[in-house]
Amino acid sequence: RRVRGRTFRVQFAGANVYNKLDGSVEKLDKEWGLSFTEQNAALKTEEYFNNKVEIRRDVIPLIISEIESLVSYYTSQNLIWLCRSSLLVVYDGLTPRKATVKLIDFAHNSSQANPEDNTYVENRITESC
């Protein structure tokens, strides 16, 4: 997705998925996250939302809305610039329509753009998430 002329990039570090059939939690590790490609992104995303009874389509619009709110806020302000930050996406495995998205990992941020810093990317959250 493009925001303000920039590509919105995503990389999954892993996930825990609740199995509604037996109450267990499946750990999808870093290798799972790194195996995402353009060709399999839909299938891999479905794995994250699959509780072995249904695909949790009820939480997807909530998560998208929260991500869009974060992007809107950080691209409309000039106080904090973020680069390579992370999103924590959580949804309740049992409760319908309960999800949240938090911006975490502020290791690469600045109060202003610094072109001399090689780790700094020229825009804000649109490059980080």
C-alpha positions in Angstrom: 0.0 0.0 0.0 1.2 3.5 -0.7 0.7 6.4 1.7 1.8 9.9 0.8 3.8 8.5 -2.2 5.7 6.0 0.0 5.3 2.2 0.1 3.9 0.9 3.3 6.1 -2.1 4.2 5.2 -5.0 6.5 7.3 -7.8 8.0 5.9 -10.3 10.6 8.2 -11.4 13.4 6.0 -14.2 14.4 2.6 -14.8 16.1 0.7 -16.8 18.6 -2.7 -18.2 17.4 -5.4 -19.6 19.6 -6.8 -23.0 18.7 -10.5 -22.8 19.6 -10.9 -26.6 19.1 -8.6 -27.7 21.9 -7.7 -24.4 23.7 -4.0 -24.6 22.8 -1.9 -21.8 21.4 0.2 -22.4 18.3 3.4 -20.4 18.0 4.2 -19.1 14.5 7.9 -18.3 14.8 10.3 -15.9 13.2 10.8 -18.2 10.2 7.1 -18.2 9.6 7.2 -14.4 9.6 10.1 -14.3 7.3 8.5 -16.7 4.8 5.9 -14.0 3.8 6.1 -13.1 0.1 3.8 -11.1 -2.2 2.6 -14.5 -3.6 1.7 -16.1 -0.3 0.8 -13.0 1.9 -3.0 -13.7 1.7 -2.5 -17.3 2.8 -0.1 -16.5 5.5 -2.3 -13.8 6.9 -5.2 -16.2 6.9 -3.1 -18.6 9.1 -2.8 -15.8 11.6 -6.5 -15.3 11.8 -7.5 -19.0 11.7 -8.5 -20.4 15.1 -9.2 -23.9 13.5 -12.9 -23.2 13.6 -13.2 -20.1 11.5 -11.1 -17.3 9.9 -11.5 -14.4 12.4 -12.9 -11.9 9.8 -14.7 -10.0 12.5 -11.4 -8.6 13.9 -9.8 -7.7 10.6 -11.7 -4.4 10.0 -10.9 -3.4 13.6 -7.2 -4.0 13.1 -7.2 -2.2 9.7 -8.9 0.8 11.3 -6.4 1.0 14.1 -3.5 0.8 11.7 -5.0 3.5 9.5 -5.5 5.7 12.6 -1.8 5.3 13.5 -0.7 6.0 10.0 -3.0 9.1 9.7 -1.7 10.5 13.0 2.0 10.0 12.4 1.9 11.2 8.8 0.0 14.4 9.7 2.4 15.6 12.4 6.0 16.7 12.4 7.0 16.2 16.1 8.2 12.7 16.0 9.7 10.8 13.0 9.8 7.0 13.2 11.9 4.6 11.2 11.6 0.8 11.5 9.2 0.8 14.4 7.0 -2.2 15.1 3.3 -2.9 15.5 1.9 -5.2 18.1 -1.3 -6.7 16.7 -3.5 -8.5 19.3 -6.9 -10.0 19.0 -8.8 -12.0 21.5 -9.1 -15.7 20.5 -12.4 -16.1 22.3 -14.2 -12.7 22.4 -15.8 -11.5 19.1 -14.7 -8.2 17.7 -12.0 -7.4 20.2 -8.6 -6.3 18.8 -6.0 -3.7 19.4 -2.9 -2.4 17.6 0.0 -0.7 19.5 3.1 1.0 18.1 6.1 -0.4 19.9 9.9 -0.4 19.5 11.0 3.2 19.2 14.7 2.4 18.8 14.9 4.5 15.6 13.1 7.8 16.1 14.0 11.4 16.0 12.4 14.8 16.8 13.6 16.0 13.4 15.0 14.6 10.2 18.8 14.0 10.2 20.1 13.4 6.7 23.5 12.4 8.0 22.1 9.4 9.9 22.3 6.4 7.6 19.7 4.5 9.8 17.2 7.3 9.3 14.7 7.0 6.5 13.4 10.2 4.9 9.8 9.9 6.0 7.9 8.8 9.1 5.8 5.8 9.9 5.0 5.1 6.3 8.5 3.5 5.9 8.5 1.8 9.3 5.4 -0.3 9.3 
